[in-house]
Structure formats: structure tokens, C-alpha cells
Amino acid sequence: MLKSSIHPQDLPLFSDDLDIMDKVLDAACEDRGIPRRSREAERLGAVIIQLYRQGVKEDSKLLAFAKAYL
């Protein structure tokens, strides 16, 4: 019998999820004066997605981690 566990990173992201992450990315970029269309913003967005997939779902916590990453 095959046993397969579902990991949070395997679950799809929905528009509500993307809205939260987009709002956090905007706030973090604005706070640090980072252009939204920069490599640094892309890296920060990737970090936010990873954190979200690991279970950090509250926008205030995501923003705190994003600011700490910068």
C-alpha cells in the first residue's frame, strides 16, 4: 500500500492567498524603498511565498519576516 502525505508546499495557492502575499510584498518594498520591479523585490517575493507555504499565513507576521529578511 502506498502512503502519501500532503505537504503544505504541494497545495495550490488561490487568489486570496496571492492577494495577501502581494499586499505584504508591496508594504515591505515601500517600507524599504525597493522598486517593485527589481531583483531584490523578486527575491523577497520568493521568500514570502516560501514562508506562506510553510504556514505563516498572517499578513502581519509575513511582513515582519519580510522586513527581517531585508
PQR file of N, CA, C, O and H, with PARSE charges and radii, in Angstrom:
ATOM      1  N   MET A   1       0.837  -1.172   0.000 -0.4000 1.5000
ATOM      2  CA  MET A   1       0.000   0.000   0.000 -0.0000 2.0000
ATOM      3  C   MET A   1       0.889   1.245   0.000  0.5500 1.7000
ATOM      4  O   MET A   1       1.828   1.353   0.788 -0.5500 1.4000
ATOM      5  N   LEU A   2       0.581   2.158  -0.878 -0.4000 1.5000
ATOM      6  CA  LEU A   2       1.318   3.412  -0.956 -0.0000 2.0000
ATOM      7  C   LEU A   2       0.799   4.402   0.062  0.5500 1.7000
ATOM      8  O   LEU A   2      -0.407   4.611   0.194 -0.5500 1.4000
ATOM      9  H   LEU A   2      -0.182   2.070  -1.518  0.4000 1.0000
ATOM     10  N   LYS A   3       1.713   4.998   0.766 -0.4000 1.5000
ATOM     11  CA  LYS A   3       1.330   6.061   1.698 -0.0000 2.0000
ATOM     12  C   LYS A   3       1.894   7.351   1.153  0.5500 1.7000
ATOM     13  O   LYS A   3       3.078   7.452   0.835 -0.5500 1.4000
ATOM     14  H   LYS A   3       2.693   4.829   0.659  0.4000 1.0000
ATOM     15  N   SER A   4       1.042   8.311   1.055 -0.4000 1.5000
ATOM     16  CA  SER A   4       1.471   9.602   0.548 -0.0000 2.0000
ATOM     17  C   SER A   4       0.938  10.688   1.468  0.5500 1.7000
ATOM     18  O   SER A   4      -0.258  10.754   1.755 -0.5500 1.4000
ATOM     19  H   SER A   4       0.080   8.229   1.314  0.4000 1.0000
ATOM     20  N   SER A   5       1.838  11.524   1.916 -0.4000 1.5000
ATOM     21  CA  SER A   5       1.381  12.619   2.755 -0.0000 2.0000
ATOM     22  C   SER A   5       1.386  13.897   1.923  0.5500 1.7000
ATOM     23  O   SER A   5       2.220  14.082   1.037 -0.5500 1.4000
ATOM     24  H   SER A   5       2.809  11.470   1.682  0.4000 1.0000
ATOM     25  N   ILE A   6       0.461  14.747   2.224 -0.4000 1.5000
ATOM     26  CA  ILE A   6       0.361  16.016   1.508 -0.0000 2.0000
ATOM     27  C   ILE A   6       1.105  17.065   2.315  0.5500 1.7000
ATOM     28  O   ILE A   6       0.829  17.277   3.495 -0.5500 1.4000
ATOM     29  H   ILE A   6      -0.216  14.597   2.944  0.4000 1.0000
ATOM     30  N   HIS A   7       2.041  17.707   1.664 -0.4000 1.5000
ATOM     31  CA  HIS A   7       2.827  18.753   2.289 -0.0000 2.0000
ATOM     32  C   HIS A   7       2.230  20.108   1.938  0.5500 1.7000
ATOM     33  O   HIS A   7       1.683  20.280   0.849 -0.5500 1.4000
ATOM     34  H   HIS A   7       2.266  17.534   0.705  0.4000 1.0000
ATOM     35  N   PRO A   8       2.330  21.071   2.848 -0.5600 1.5000
ATOM     36  CA  PRO A   8       1.767  22.403   2.570  0.2800 2.0000
ATOM     37  C   PRO A   8       2.292  23.013   1.268  0.5500 1.7000
ATOM     38  O   PRO A   8       1.550  23.703   0.569 -0.5500 1.4000
ATOM     39  N   GLN A   9       3.558  22.768   0.938 -0.4000 1.5000
ATOM     40  CA  GLN A   9       4.109  23.339  -0.280 -0.0000 2.0000
ATOM     41  C   GLN A   9       3.521  22.720  -1.541  0.5500 1.7000
ATOM     42  O   GLN A   9       3.704  23.251  -2.637 -0.5500 1.4000
ATOM     43  H   GLN A   9       4.161  22.208   1.506  0.4000 1.0000
ATOM     44  N   ASP A  10       2.814  21.601  -1.394 -0.4000 1.5000
ATOM     45  CA  ASP A  10       2.195  20.946  -2.538 -0.0000 2.0000
ATOM     46  C   ASP A  10       0.781  21.452  -2.812  0.5500 1.7000
ATOM     47  O   ASP A  10       0.213  21.179  -3.870 -0.5500 1.4000
ATOM     48  H   ASP A  10       2.665  21.170  -0.504  0.4000 1.0000
ATOM     49  N   LEU A  11       0.222  22.180  -1.868 -0.4000 1.5000
ATOM     50  CA  LEU A  11      -1.142  22.669  -2.035 -0.0000 2.0000
ATOM     51  C   LEU A  11      -1.162  23.868  -2.976  0.5500 1.7000
ATOM     52  O   LEU A  11      -0.206  24.643  -3.012 -0.5500 1.4000
ATOM     53  H   LEU A  11       0.682  22.401  -1.009  0.4000 1.0000
ATOM     54  N   PRO A  12      -2.237  24.025  -3.732 -0.5600 1.5000
ATOM     55  CA  PRO A  12      -2.302  25.170  -4.653  0.2800 2.0000
ATOM     56  C   PRO A  12      -2.480  26.479  -3.899  0.5500 1.7000
ATOM     57  O   PRO A  12      -2.986  26.507  -2.777 -0.5500 1.4000
ATOM     58  N   LEU A  13      -2.059  27.550  -4.534 -0.4000 1.5000
ATOM     59  CA  LEU A  13      -2.296  28.886  -3.998 -0.0000 2.0000
ATOM     60  C   LEU A  13      -3.507  29.460  -4.725  0.5500 1.7000
ATOM     61  O   LEU A  13      -3.611  29.365  -5.948 -0.5500 1.4000
ATOM     62  H   LEU A  13      -1.648  27.527  -5.445  0.4000 1.0000
ATOM     63  N   PHE A  14      -4.411  30.052  -3.969 -0.4000 1.5000
ATOM     64  CA  PHE A  14      -5.618  30.630  -4.540 -0.0000 2.0000
ATOM     65  C   PHE A  14      -5.489  32.148  -4.595  0.5500 1.7000
ATOM     66  O   PHE A  14      -4.533  32.717  -4.067 -0.5500 1.4000
ATOM     67  H   PHE A  14      -4.326  30.129  -2.975  0.4000 1.0000
ATOM     68  N   SER A  15      -6.442  32.792  -5.229 -0.4000 1.5000
ATOM     69  CA  SER A  15      -6.348  34.245  -5.410 -0.0000 2.0000
ATOM     70  C   SER A  15      -6.309  34.980  -4.072  0.5500 1.7000
ATOM     71  O   SER A  15      -5.628  35.999  -3.956 -0.5500 1.4000
ATOM     72  H   SER A  15      -7.218  32.330  -5.658  0.4000 1.0000
ATOM     73  N   ASP A  16      -7.014  34.492  -3.071 -0.4000 1.5000
ATOM     74  CA  ASP A  16      -6.952  35.120  -1.745 -0.0000 2.0000
ATOM     75  C   ASP A  16      -5.547  35.029  -1.162  0.5500 1.7000
ATOM     76  O   ASP A  16      -5.064  35.976  -0.541 -0.5500 1.4000
ATOM     77  H   ASP A  16      -7.567  33.664  -3.165  0.4000 1.0000
ATOM     78  N   ASP A  17      -4.893  33.890  -1.362 -0.4000 1.5000
ATOM     79  CA  ASP A  17      -3.520  33.708  -0.896 -0.0000 2.0000
ATOM     80  C   ASP A  17      -2.595  34.696  -1.603  0.5500 1.7000
ATOM     81  O   ASP A  17      -1.767  35.351  -0.970 -0.5500 1.4000
ATOM     82  H   ASP A  17      -5.285  33.120  -1.867  0.4000 1.0000
ATOM     83  N   LEU A  18      -2.747  34.791  -2.911 -0.4000 1.5000
ATOM     84  CA  LEU A  18      -1.896  35.690  -3.691 -0.0000 2.0000
ATOM     85  C   LEU A  18      -2.133  37.146  -3.319  0.5500 1.7000
ATOM     86  O   LEU A  18      -1.197  37.946  -3.308 -0.5500 1.4000
ATOM     87  H   LEU A  18      -3.420  34.258  -3.425  0.4000 1.0000
ATOM     88  N   ASP A  19      -3.375  37.494  -3.016 -0.4000 1.5000
ATOM     89  CA  ASP A  19      -3.683  38.863  -2.586 -0.0000 2.0000
ATOM     90  C   ASP A  19      -2.951  39.220  -1.298  0.5500 1.7000
ATOM     91  O   ASP A  19      -2.406  40.316  -1.167 -0.5500 1.4000
ATOM     92  H   ASP A  19      -4.135  36.845  -3.025  0.4000 1.0000
ATOM     93  N   ILE A  20      -2.941  38.289  -0.353 -0.4000 1.5000
ATOM     94  CA  ILE A  20      -2.247  38.518   0.924 -0.0000 2.0000
ATOM     95  C   ILE A  20      -0.750  38.717   0.679  0.5500 1.7000
ATOM     96  O   ILE A  20      -0.149  39.663   1.188 -0.5500 1.4000
ATOM     97  H   ILE A  20      -3.384  37.398  -0.460  0.4000 1.0000
ATOM     98  N   MET A  21      -0.162  37.820  -0.101 -0.4000 1.5000
ATOM     99  CA  MET A  21       1.273  37.904  -0.351 -0.0000 2.0000
ATOM    100  C   MET A  21       1.633  39.153  -1.145  0.5500 1.7000
ATOM    101  O   MET A  21       2.681  39.754  -0.907 -0.5500 1.4000
ATOM    102  H   MET A  21      -0.651  37.052  -0.514  0.4000 1.0000
ATOM    103  N   ASP A  22       0.789  39.548  -2.074 -0.4000 1.5000
ATOM    104  CA  ASP A  22       1.024  40.754  -2.860 -0.0000 2.0000
ATOM    105  C   ASP A  22       0.992  41.999  -1.972  0.5500 1.7000
ATOM    106  O   ASP A  22       1.816  42.903  -2.117 -0.5500 1.4000
ATOM    107  H   ASP A  22      -0.062  39.059  -2.267  0.4000 1.0000
ATOM    108  N   LYS A  23       0.037  42.028  -1.061 -0.4000 1.5000
ATOM    109  CA  LYS A  23      -0.073  43.158  -0.139 -0.0000 2.0000
ATOM    110  C   LYS A  23       1.161  43.248   0.761  0.5500 1.7000
ATOM    111  O   LYS A  23       1.672  44.338   1.018 -0.5500 1.4000
ATOM    112  H   LYS A  23      -0.632  41.293  -0.944  0.4000 1.0000
ATOM    113  N   VAL A  24       1.628  42.108   1.229 -0.4000 1.5000
ATOM    114  CA  VAL A  24       2.821  42.077   2.084 -0.0000 2.0000
ATOM    115  C   VAL A  24       4.048  42.521   1.296  0.5500 1.7000
ATOM    116  O   VAL A  24       4.863  43.292   1.801 -0.5500 1.4000
ATOM    117  H   VAL A  24       1.213  41.223   1.021  0.4000 1.0000
ATOM    118  N   LEU A  25       4.182  42.045   0.072 -0.4000 1.5000
ATOM    119  CA  LEU A  25       5.323  42.446  -0.751 -0.0000 2.0000
ATOM    120  C   LEU A  25       5.299  43.949  -1.014  0.5500 1.7000
ATOM    121  O   LEU A  25       6.333  44.610  -0.926 -0.5500 1.4000
ATOM    122  H   LEU A  25       3.519  41.418  -0.338  0.4000 1.0000
ATOM    123  N   ASP A  26       4.131  44.489  -1.335 -0.4000 1.5000
ATOM    124  CA  ASP A  26       4.011  45.931  -1.545 -0.0000 2.0000
ATOM    125  C   ASP A  26       4.452  46.714  -0.314  0.5500 1.7000
ATOM    126  O   ASP A  26       5.214  47.676  -0.418 -0.5500 1.4000
ATOM    127  H   ASP A  26       3.290  43.951  -1.407  0.4000 1.0000
ATOM    128  N   ALA A  27       3.968  46.295   0.844 -0.4000 1.5000
ATOM    129  CA  ALA A  27       4.286  47.001   2.093 -0.0000 2.0000
ATOM    130  C   ALA A  27       5.778  46.921   2.411  0.5500 1.7000
ATOM    131  O   ALA A  27       6.382  47.915   2.813 -0.5500 1.4000
ATOM    132  H   ALA A  27       3.349  45.514   0.928  0.4000 1.0000
ATOM    133  N   ALA A  28       6.369  45.750   2.234 -0.4000 1.5000
ATOM    134  CA  ALA A  28       7.786  45.578   2.530 -0.0000 2.0000
ATOM    135  C   ALA A  28       8.644  46.402   1.572  0.5500 1.7000
ATOM    136  O   ALA A  28       9.615  47.029   1.994 -0.5500 1.4000
ATOM    137  H   ALA A  28       5.878  44.942   1.908  0.4000 1.0000
ATOM    138  N   CYS A  29       8.296  46.403   0.296 -0.4000 1.5000
ATOM    139  CA  CYS A  29       9.048  47.183  -0.685 -0.0000 2.0000
ATOM    140  C   CYS A  29       8.921  48.675  -0.396  0.5500 1.7000
ATOM    141  O   CYS A  29       9.907  49.408  -0.458 -0.5500 1.4000
ATOM    142  H   CYS A  29       7.508  45.893  -0.047  0.4000 1.0000
ATOM    143  N   GLU A  30       7.724  49.118  -0.086 -0.4000 1.5000
ATOM    144  CA  GLU A  30       7.515  50.531   0.221 -0.0000 2.0000
ATOM    145  C   GLU A  30       8.291  50.932   1.469  0.5500 1.7000
ATOM    146  O   GLU A  30       8.907  51.997   1.510 -0.5500 1.4000
ATOM    147  H   GLU A  30       6.922  48.522  -0.037  0.4000 1.0000
ATOM    148  N   ASP A  31       8.260  50.084   2.473 -0.4000 1.5000
ATOM    149  CA  ASP A  31       8.956  50.376   3.735 -0.0000 2.0000
ATOM    150  C   ASP A  31      10.457  50.543   3.525  0.5500 1.7000
ATOM    151  O   ASP A  31      11.086  51.392   4.156 -0.5500 1.4000
ATOM    152  H   ASP A  31       7.760  49.219   2.439  0.4000 1.0000
ATOM    153  N   ARG A  32      11.022  49.741   2.649 -0.4000 1.5000
ATOM    154  CA  ARG A  32      12.472  49.752   2.429 -0.0000 2.0000
ATOM    155  C   ARG A  32      12.892  50.565   1.201  0.5500 1.7000
ATOM    156  O   ARG A  32      14.083  50.679   0.911 -0.5500 1.4000
ATOM    157  H   ARG A  32      10.512  49.051   2.136  0.4000 1.0000
ATOM    158  N   GLY A  33      11.922  51.126   0.482 -0.4000 1.5000
ATOM    159  CA  GLY A  33      12.257  51.919  -0.699 -0.0000 2.0000
ATOM    160  C   GLY A  33      12.789  51.089  -1.850  0.5500 1.7000
ATOM    161  O   GLY A  33      13.633  51.548  -2.620 -0.5500 1.4000
ATOM    162  H   GLY A  33      10.955  51.033   0.718  0.4000 1.0000
ATOM    163  N   ILE A  34      12.296  49.872  -1.966 -0.4000 1.5000
ATOM    164  CA  ILE A  34      12.731  48.959  -3.021 -0.0000 2.0000
ATOM    165  C   ILE A  34      11.753  49.053  -4.191  0.5500 1.7000
ATOM    166  O   ILE A  34      10.545  48.929  -3.987 -0.5500 1.4000
ATOM    167  H   ILE A  34      11.610  49.499  -1.341  0.4000 1.0000
ATOM    168  N   PRO A  35      12.247  49.269  -5.408 -0.5600 1.5000
ATOM    169  CA  PRO A  35      11.343  49.266  -6.565  0.2800 2.0000
ATOM    170  C   PRO A  35      10.670  47.905  -6.711  0.5500 1.7000
ATOM    171  O   PRO A  35      11.323  46.868  -6.592 -0.5500 1.4000
ATOM    172  N   ARG A  36       9.388  47.911  -6.964 -0.4000 1.5000
ATOM    173  CA  ARG A  36       8.625  46.666  -7.040 -0.0000 2.0000
ATOM    174  C   ARG A  36       9.110  45.769  -8.177  0.5500 1.7000
ATOM    175  O   ARG A  36       8.996  44.546  -8.092 -0.5500 1.4000
ATOM    176  H   ARG A  36       8.858  48.753  -7.060  0.4000 1.0000
ATOM    177  N   ARG A  37       9.637  46.355  -9.219 -0.4000 1.5000
ATOM    178  CA  ARG A  37      10.121  45.577 -10.363 -0.0000 2.0000
ATOM    179  C   ARG A  37      11.647  45.432 -10.337  0.5500 1.7000
ATOM    180  O   ARG A  37      12.318  45.658 -11.345 -0.5500 1.4000
ATOM    181  H   ARG A  37       9.730  47.348  -9.288  0.4000 1.0000
ATOM    182  N   SER A  38      12.176  45.058  -9.190 -0.4000 1.5000
ATOM    183  CA  SER A  38      13.627  44.888  -9.060 -0.0000 2.0000
ATOM    184  C   SER A  38      13.950  43.447  -8.693  0.5500 1.7000
ATOM    185  O   SER A  38      13.073  42.685  -8.284 -0.5500 1.4000
ATOM    186  H   SER A  38      11.631  44.875  -8.372  0.4000 1.0000
ATOM    187  N   ARG A  39      15.210  43.085  -8.842 -0.4000 1.5000
ATOM    188  CA  ARG A  39      15.649  41.730  -8.471 -0.0000 2.0000
ATOM    189  C   ARG A  39      15.470  41.500  -6.974  0.5500 1.7000
ATOM    190  O   ARG A  39      15.109  40.406  -6.538 -0.5500 1.4000
ATOM    191  H   ARG A  39      15.923  43.704  -9.174  0.4000 1.0000
ATOM    192  N   GLU A  40      15.726  42.537  -6.207 -0.4000 1.5000
ATOM    193  CA  GLU A  40      15.572  42.414  -4.757 -0.0000 2.0000
ATOM    194  C   GLU A  40      14.115  42.136  -4.385  0.5500 1.7000
ATOM    195  O   GLU A  40      13.841  41.330  -3.496 -0.5500 1.4000
ATOM    196  H   GLU A  40      16.019  43.425  -6.561  0.4000 1.0000
ATOM    197  N   ALA A  41      13.198  42.793  -5.057 -0.4000 1.5000
ATOM    198  CA  ALA A  41      11.768  42.551  -4.813 -0.0000 2.0000
ATOM    199  C   ALA A  41      11.380  41.136  -5.237  0.5500 1.7000
ATOM    200  O   ALA A  41      10.554  40.497  -4.585 -0.5500 1.4000
ATOM    201  H   ALA A  41      13.420  43.447  -5.779  0.4000 1.0000
ATOM    202  N   GLU A  42      11.969  40.647  -6.321 -0.4000 1.5000
ATOM    203  CA  GLU A  42      11.695  39.272  -6.764 -0.0000 2.0000
ATOM    204  C   GLU A  42      12.150  38.265  -5.711  0.5500 1.7000
ATOM    205  O   GLU A  42      11.429  37.324  -5.380 -0.5500 1.4000
ATOM    206  H   GLU A  42      12.639  41.165  -6.851  0.4000 1.0000
ATOM    207  N   ARG A  43      13.355  38.477  -5.193 -0.4000 1.5000
ATOM    208  CA  ARG A  43      13.869  37.574  -4.149 -0.0000 2.0000
ATOM    209  C   ARG A  43      12.992  37.629  -2.902  0.5500 1.7000
ATOM    210  O   ARG A  43      12.694  36.602  -2.293 -0.5500 1.4000
ATOM    211  H   ARG A  43      13.941  39.242  -5.462  0.4000 1.0000
ATOM    212  N   LEU A  44      12.584  38.841  -2.533 -0.4000 1.5000
ATOM    213  CA  LEU A  44      11.720  38.998  -1.370 -0.0000 2.0000
ATOM    214  C   LEU A  44      10.379  38.310  -1.592  0.5500 1.7000
ATOM    215  O   LEU A  44       9.844  37.679  -0.681 -0.5500 1.4000
ATOM    216  H   LEU A  44      12.827  39.675  -3.028  0.4000 1.0000
ATOM    217  N   GLY A  45       9.838  38.428  -2.791 -0.4000 1.5000
ATOM    218  CA  GLY A  45       8.586  37.746  -3.118 -0.0000 2.0000
ATOM    219  C   GLY A  45       8.709  36.240  -2.989  0.5500 1.7000
ATOM    220  O   GLY A  45       7.795  35.574  -2.503 -0.5500 1.4000
ATOM    221  H   GLY A  45      10.273  38.941  -3.532  0.4000 1.0000
ATOM    222  N   ALA A  46       9.839  35.705  -3.425 -0.4000 1.5000
ATOM    223  CA  ALA A  46      10.070  34.260  -3.308 -0.0000 2.0000
ATOM    224  C   ALA A  46      10.133  33.828  -1.847  0.5500 1.7000
ATOM    225  O   ALA A  46       9.624  32.767  -1.484 -0.5500 1.4000
ATOM    226  H   ALA A  46      10.581  36.246  -3.820  0.4000 1.0000
ATOM    227  N   VAL A  47      10.759  34.653  -1.013 -0.4000 1.5000
ATOM    228  CA  VAL A  47      10.830  34.351   0.420 -0.0000 2.0000
ATOM    229  C   VAL A  47       9.432  34.377   1.028  0.5500 1.7000
ATOM    230  O   VAL A  47       9.087  33.510   1.832 -0.5500 1.4000
ATOM    231  H   VAL A  47      11.172  35.514  -1.308  0.4000 1.0000
ATOM    232  N   ILE A  48       8.637  35.354   0.653 -0.4000 1.5000
ATOM    233  CA  ILE A  48       7.271  35.467   1.176 -0.0000 2.0000
ATOM    234  C   ILE A  48       6.448  34.240   0.783  0.5500 1.7000
ATOM    235  O   ILE A  48       5.685  33.713   1.594 -0.5500 1.4000
ATOM    236  H   ILE A  48       8.917  36.058   0.001  0.4000 1.0000
ATOM    237  N   ILE A  49       6.603  33.792  -0.450 -0.4000 1.5000
ATOM    238  CA  ILE A  49       5.885  32.591  -0.892 -0.0000 2.0000
ATOM    239  C   ILE A  49       6.323  31.376  -0.083  0.5500 1.7000
ATOM    240  O   ILE A  49       5.486  30.583   0.347 -0.5500 1.4000
ATOM    241  H   ILE A  49       7.223  34.220  -1.108  0.4000 1.0000
ATOM    242  N   GLN A  50       7.629  31.225   0.126 -0.4000 1.5000
ATOM    243  CA  GLN A  50       8.118  30.097   0.916 -0.0000 2.0000
ATOM    244  C   GLN A  50       7.560  30.129   2.332  0.5500 1.7000
ATOM    245  O   GLN A  50       7.099  29.110   2.847 -0.5500 1.4000
ATOM    246  H   GLN A  50       8.309  31.870  -0.224  0.4000 1.0000
ATOM    247  N   LEU A  51       7.601  31.287   2.954 -0.4000 1.5000
ATOM    248  CA  LEU A  51       7.069  31.414   4.319 -0.0000 2.0000
ATOM    249  C   LEU A  51       5.582  31.079   4.357  0.5500 1.7000
ATOM    250  O   LEU A  51       5.117  30.386   5.262 -0.5500 1.4000
ATOM    251  H   LEU A  51       7.976  32.115   2.536  0.4000 1.0000
ATOM    252  N   TYR A  52       4.849  31.570   3.381 -0.4000 1.5000
ATOM    253  CA  TYR A  52       3.409  31.322   3.328 -0.0000 2.0000
ATOM    254  C   TYR A  52       3.128  29.824   3.197  0.5500 1.7000
ATOM    255  O   TYR A  52       2.252  29.281   3.869 -0.5500 1.4000
ATOM    256  H   TYR A  52       5.227  32.134   2.647  0.4000 1.0000
ATOM    257  N   ARG A  53       3.878  29.182   2.330 -0.4000 1.5000
ATOM    258  CA  ARG A  53       3.693  27.737   2.127 -0.0000 2.0000
ATOM    259  C   ARG A  53       4.115  26.923   3.351  0.5500 1.7000
ATOM    260  O   ARG A  53       3.676  25.786   3.524 -0.5500 1.4000
ATOM    261  H   ARG A  53       4.590  29.624   1.784  0.4000 1.0000
ATOM    262  N   GLN A  54       4.962  27.503   4.196 -0.4000 1.5000
ATOM    263  CA  GLN A  54       5.380  26.824   5.420 -0.0000 2.0000
ATOM    264  C   GLN A  54       4.414  27.074   6.567  0.5500 1.7000
ATOM    265  O   GLN A  54       4.594  26.543   7.663 -0.5500 1.4000
ATOM    266  H   GLN A  54       5.318  28.427   4.056  0.4000 1.0000
ATOM    267  N   GLY A  55       3.389  27.882   6.315 -0.4000 1.5000
ATOM    268  CA  GLY A  55       2.350  28.057   7.329 -0.0000 2.0000
ATOM    269  C   GLY A  55       2.233  29.441   7.926  0.5500 1.7000
ATOM    270  O   GLY A  55       1.357  29.671   8.759 -0.5500 1.4000
ATOM    271  H   GLY A  55       3.242  28.313   5.425  0.4000 1.0000
ATOM    272  N   VAL A  56       3.088  30.376   7.529 -0.4000 1.5000
ATOM    273  CA  VAL A  56       2.976  31.749   8.036 -0.0000 2.0000
ATOM    274  C   VAL A  56       1.910  32.437   7.186  0.5500 1.7000
ATOM    275  O   VAL A  56       2.199  32.903   6.084 -0.5500 1.4000
ATOM    276  H   VAL A  56       3.799  30.189   6.851  0.4000 1.0000
ATOM    277  N   LYS A  57       0.691  32.500   7.689 -0.4000 1.5000
ATOM    278  CA  LYS A  57      -0.439  32.986   6.893 -0.0000 2.0000
ATOM    279  C   LYS A  57      -0.892  34.396   7.280  0.5500 1.7000
ATOM    280  O   LYS A  57      -1.549  35.064   6.482 -0.5500 1.4000
ATOM    281  H   LYS A  57       0.456  32.121   8.584  0.4000 1.0000
ATOM    282  N   GLU A  58      -0.559  34.855   8.472 -0.4000 1.5000
ATOM    283  CA  GLU A  58      -0.988  36.187   8.901 -0.0000 2.0000
ATOM    284  C   GLU A  58      -0.124  37.234   8.222  0.5500 1.7000
ATOM    285  O   GLU A  58       1.104  37.141   8.219 -0.5500 1.4000
ATOM    286  H   GLU A  58      -0.025  34.312   9.120  0.4000 1.0000
ATOM    287  N   ASP A  59      -0.785  38.239   7.642 -0.4000 1.5000
ATOM    288  CA  ASP A  59      -0.024  39.244   6.912 -0.0000 2.0000
ATOM    289  C   ASP A  59       0.943  40.013   7.805  0.5500 1.7000
ATOM    290  O   ASP A  59       2.020  40.400   7.351 -0.5500 1.4000
ATOM    291  H   ASP A  59      -1.782  38.316   7.644  0.4000 1.0000
ATOM    292  N   SER A  60       0.581  40.240   9.061 -0.4000 1.5000
ATOM    293  CA  SER A  60       1.490  40.972   9.957 -0.0000 2.0000
ATOM    294  C   SER A  60       2.760  40.171  10.232  0.5500 1.7000
ATOM    295  O   SER A  60       3.848  40.741  10.306 -0.5500 1.4000
ATOM    296  H   SER A  60      -0.294  39.925   9.430  0.4000 1.0000
ATOM    297  N   LYS A  61       2.628  38.864  10.381 -0.4000 1.5000
ATOM    298  CA  LYS A  61       3.805  38.022  10.599 -0.0000 2.0000
ATOM    299  C   LYS A  61       4.645  37.911   9.333  0.5500 1.7000
ATOM    300  O   LYS A  61       5.874  37.950   9.387 -0.5500 1.4000
ATOM    301  H   LYS A  61       1.744  38.401  10.321  0.4000 1.0000
ATOM    302  N   LEU A  62       3.975  37.774   8.201 -0.4000 1.5000
ATOM    303  CA  LEU A  62       4.707  37.727   6.942 -0.0000 2.0000
ATOM    304  C   LEU A  62       5.508  39.012   6.725  0.5500 1.7000
ATOM    305  O   LEU A  62       6.661  38.979   6.296 -0.5500 1.4000
ATOM    306  H   LEU A  62       2.976  37.742   8.158  0.4000 1.0000
ATOM    307  N   LEU A  63       4.875  40.137   7.029 -0.4000 1.5000
ATOM    308  CA  LEU A  63       5.544  41.417   6.851 -0.0000 2.0000
ATOM    309  C   LEU A  63       6.745  41.541   7.792  0.5500 1.7000
ATOM    310  O   LEU A  63       7.798  42.034   7.388 -0.5500 1.4000
ATOM    311  H   LEU A  63       3.938  40.165   7.377  0.4000 1.0000
ATOM    312  N   ALA A  64       6.596  41.103   9.028 -0.4000 1.5000
ATOM    313  CA  ALA A  64       7.709  41.156   9.978 -0.0000 2.0000
ATOM    314  C   ALA A  64       8.879  40.300   9.486  0.5500 1.7000
ATOM    315  O   ALA A  64      10.032  40.723   9.566 -0.5500 1.4000
ATOM    316  H   ALA A  64       5.740  40.703   9.356  0.4000 1.0000
ATOM    317  N   PHE A  65       8.589  39.101   8.980 -0.4000 1.5000
ATOM    318  CA  PHE A  65       9.645  38.240   8.470 -0.0000 2.0000
ATOM    319  C   PHE A  65      10.270  38.856   7.210  0.5500 1.7000
ATOM    320  O   PHE A  65      11.486  38.795   7.030 -0.5500 1.4000
ATOM    321  H   PHE A  65       7.653  38.757   8.914  0.4000 1.0000
ATOM    322  N   ALA A  66       9.453  39.440   6.352 -0.4000 1.5000
ATOM    323  CA  ALA A  66       9.956  40.049   5.120 -0.0000 2.0000
ATOM    324  C   ALA A  66      10.885  41.212   5.448  0.5500 1.7000
ATOM    325  O   ALA A  66      11.937  41.363   4.828 -0.5500 1.4000
ATOM    326  H   ALA A  66       8.465  39.489   6.499  0.4000 1.0000
ATOM    327  N   LYS A  67      10.504  42.022   6.406 -0.4000 1.5000
ATOM    328  CA  LYS A  67      11.352  43.156   6.810 -0.0000 2.0000
ATOM    329  C   LYS A  67      12.649  42.652   7.422  0.5500 1.7000
ATOM    330  O   LYS A  67      13.708  43.240   7.200 -0.5500 1.4000
ATOM    331  H   LYS A  67       9.649  41.900   6.910  0.4000 1.0000
ATOM    332  N   ALA A  68      12.579  41.569   8.190 -0.4000 1.5000
ATOM    333  CA  ALA A  68      13.781  40.997   8.806 -0.0000 2.0000
ATOM    334  C   ALA A  68      14.717  40.429   7.741  0.5500 1.7000
ATOM    335  O   ALA A  68      15.937  40.459   7.902 -0.5500 1.4000
ATOM    336  H   ALA A  68      11.719  41.091   8.370  0.4000 1.0000
ATOM    337  N   TYR A  69      14.149  39.917   6.662 -0.4000 1.5000
ATOM    338  CA  TYR A  69      14.957  39.354   5.579 -0.0000 2.0000
ATOM    339  C   TYR A  69      15.782  40.428   4.894  0.5500 1.7000
ATOM    340  O   TYR A  69      16.909  40.186   4.462 -0.5500 1.4000
ATOM    341  H   TYR A  69      13.158  39.893   6.531  0.4000 1.0000
ATOM    342  N   LEU A  70      15.201  41.624   4.801 -0.4000 1.5000
ATOM    343  CA  LEU A  70      15.908  42.722   4.138 -0.0000 2.0000
ATOM    344  C   LEU A  70      16.959  43.214   5.051  0.5500 1.7000
ATOM    345  O   LEU A  70      17.689  44.144   4.708 -0.5500 1.4000
ATOM    346  H   LEU A  70      14.285  41.820   5.152  0.4000 1.0000
TER
END
